[in-house]
Amino acid sequence: MSTDTETTQEPQSVTYDITQTISTVEIEPTDFLIDRKNLDSEWQKLPGKSFMYSEMAAKARFLLEELKRRGDAMSARYDGEIRRNPAAFGLEKVTEKGVEGKVTERIQNVLQEINEAALQHDLAQGACRAINDKRTALDNLTKLLSMNYYASK
């Protein structure tokens, strides 16, 4: 009877809880610089950086979509409440503009969170594009190096 201490584990799926998503995209500007004297090191670090920023963008998108869903739900709830009892919200009669204004007042915090999440998502997407630009630049620098472009410099 063998006593094998190693066990094979099934890969676990990744789920994102809204409370664990990023609140601020933290971008390191030096991640986009290239040390042309250490191209091998730059190439080795690139996949990890690419994944990190892709994951950051995905989490930012997830948060943005969740906030939009929350805002839509709150908007619908307040819209119904205001239309059922306009006097409780300071309206004499139900008008589209009046209801829309009161709904916007009630969900102002969520709208601000949506705007901030959109900014974070855009920053993360920009970082992904910059990493792809770095990949292209590394590829071109590697080609130049293989052609001895820097031999005389």
C-alpha positions as CSV (number, residue, x, y, z in Angstrom):
1,M,0.0,0.0,0.0
2,S,1.6,3.3,-1.0
3,T,1.2,6.4,0.9
4,D,1.3,9.1,-1.8
5,T,1.0,12.5,-0.2
6,E,0.5,14.3,-3.4
7,T,-3.0,14.7,-4.6
8,T,-4.2,16.2,-7.8
9,Q,-6.6,19.1,-7.3
10,E,-9.2,20.2,-9.8
11,P,-8.7,23.8,-10.9
12,Q,-11.1,26.1,-9.2
13,S,-13.3,28.4,-11.1
14,V,-12.8,32.1,-10.4
15,T,-15.8,34.1,-9.3
16,Y,-15.8,37.8,-8.5
17,D,-17.7,39.2,-5.5
18,I,-18.7,42.8,-6.0
19,T,-17.3,43.6,-2.5
20,Q,-13.8,42.3,-3.6
21,T,-13.5,44.2,-6.8
22,I,-11.0,47.0,-7.2
23,S,-12.1,50.4,-6.2
24,T,-9.1,52.2,-7.7
25,V,-7.0,51.1,-10.7
26,E,-3.4,51.3,-9.7
27,I,-1.1,51.7,-12.7
28,E,2.6,51.6,-12.4
29,P,4.0,53.9,-15.1
30,T,7.3,52.0,-15.2
31,D,5.4,49.0,-16.5
32,F,5.3,50.6,-19.9
33,L,9.0,51.6,-20.2
34,I,11.4,49.3,-22.0
35,D,15.0,48.6,-21.0
36,R,16.4,47.8,-24.4
37,K,19.6,46.4,-22.8
38,N,17.5,43.7,-21.1
39,L,15.0,42.7,-23.7
40,D,15.0,39.1,-22.5
41,S,13.9,40.3,-19.0
42,E,11.3,42.6,-20.6
43,W,9.8,39.7,-22.6
44,Q,9.7,37.5,-19.5
45,K,7.8,40.1,-17.5
46,L,5.3,41.0,-20.2
47,P,2.8,38.1,-19.9
48,G,2.4,38.7,-16.2
49,K,1.9,42.4,-16.7
50,S,-0.5,41.8,-19.5
51,F,-2.6,39.4,-17.4
52,M,-2.5,41.8,-14.4
53,Y,-3.9,44.7,-16.4
54,S,-6.4,42.5,-18.2
55,E,-7.7,41.2,-14.9
56,M,-7.8,44.8,-13.6
57,A,-9.9,45.9,-16.6
58,A,-12.2,42.9,-16.3
59,K,-12.8,43.6,-12.6
60,A,-13.4,47.3,-13.4
61,R,-15.9,46.4,-16.1
62,F,-17.7,44.0,-13.6
63,L,-18.0,46.7,-11.0
64,L,-19.3,49.2,-13.6
65,E,-21.9,46.8,-14.9
66,E,-23.0,45.9,-11.3
67,L,-23.3,49.5,-10.4
68,K,-25.4,50.2,-13.6
69,R,-27.7,47.3,-12.6
70,R,-28.0,48.6,-9.1
71,G,-28.8,52.1,-10.5
72,D,-31.4,50.8,-12.9
73,A,-33.1,48.9,-10.1
74,M,-33.1,51.8,-7.7
75,S,-34.4,54.1,-10.5
76,A,-37.3,51.8,-11.3
77,R,-38.1,51.4,-7.6
78,Y,-38.1,55.2,-7.0
79,D,-40.0,55.8,-10.2
80,G,-42.8,53.5,-9.0
81,E,-42.9,55.0,-5.5
82,I,-43.0,58.6,-6.8
83,R,-45.8,57.8,-9.3
84,R,-47.9,56.1,-6.5
85,N,-47.5,58.9,-4.0
86,P,-46.2,62.1,-5.6
87,A,-47.1,64.3,-2.6
88,A,-44.7,62.3,-0.4
89,F,-41.9,63.4,-2.7
90,G,-42.9,67.1,-2.9
91,L,-44.7,66.9,-6.3
92,E,-48.2,68.2,-6.8
93,K,-48.8,66.1,-9.9
94,V,-47.0,63.4,-11.8
95,T,-45.1,64.7,-14.8
96,E,-42.3,62.9,-16.6
97,K,-39.8,65.7,-15.9
98,G,-40.9,65.9,-12.3
99,V,-40.5,62.2,-11.7
100,E,-37.2,62.0,-13.5
101,G,-35.8,64.9,-11.4
102,K,-36.9,63.2,-8.1
103,V,-35.5,59.9,-9.2
104,T,-32.1,61.5,-10.1
105,E,-32.0,63.2,-6.7
106,R,-32.5,59.9,-5.0
107,I,-29.9,58.0,-6.9
108,Q,-27.3,60.7,-7.1
109,N,-24.7,58.7,-5.1
110,V,-25.1,55.7,-7.4
111,L,-24.7,57.9,-10.4
112,Q,-21.5,59.3,-9.0
113,E,-20.2,55.7,-8.3
114,I,-21.0,54.8,-11.9
115,N,-19.0,57.7,-13.2
116,E,-16.1,56.8,-11.0
117,A,-16.3,53.1,-12.0
118,A,-16.4,54.2,-15.7
119,L,-13.2,56.2,-15.2
120,Q,-11.5,53.3,-13.5
121,H,-12.5,51.0,-16.3
122,D,-11.2,53.4,-19.0
123,L,-7.9,53.7,-17.1
124,A,-7.5,49.9,-17.0
125,Q,-8.4,49.6,-20.7
126,G,-5.8,52.2,-21.4
127,A,-3.2,50.2,-19.5
128,C,-4.1,47.1,-21.5
129,R,-3.6,49.0,-24.8
130,A,-0.3,50.4,-23.5
131,I,0.9,46.9,-22.7
132,N,0.0,45.8,-26.2
133,D,1.9,48.7,-27.6
134,K,4.9,47.6,-25.4
135,R,4.6,44.1,-26.9
136,T,4.8,45.6,-30.4
137,A,7.7,47.8,-29.5
138,L,9.5,44.8,-27.9
139,D,8.9,42.8,-31.0
140,N,10.4,45.6,-33.2
141,L,13.4,46.1,-30.9
142,T,14.1,42.4,-30.9
143,K,14.1,42.4,-34.7
144,L,16.4,45.4,-34.8
145,L,18.7,43.6,-32.3
146,S,18.8,40.4,-34.5
147,M,19.8,42.6,-37.5
148,N,22.7,44.0,-35.4
149,Y,21.1,47.5,-35.5
150,Y,22.7,48.4,-32.2
151,A,26.1,47.0,-32.9
152,S,27.6,50.3,-33.9
153,K,25.7,52.5,-31.4
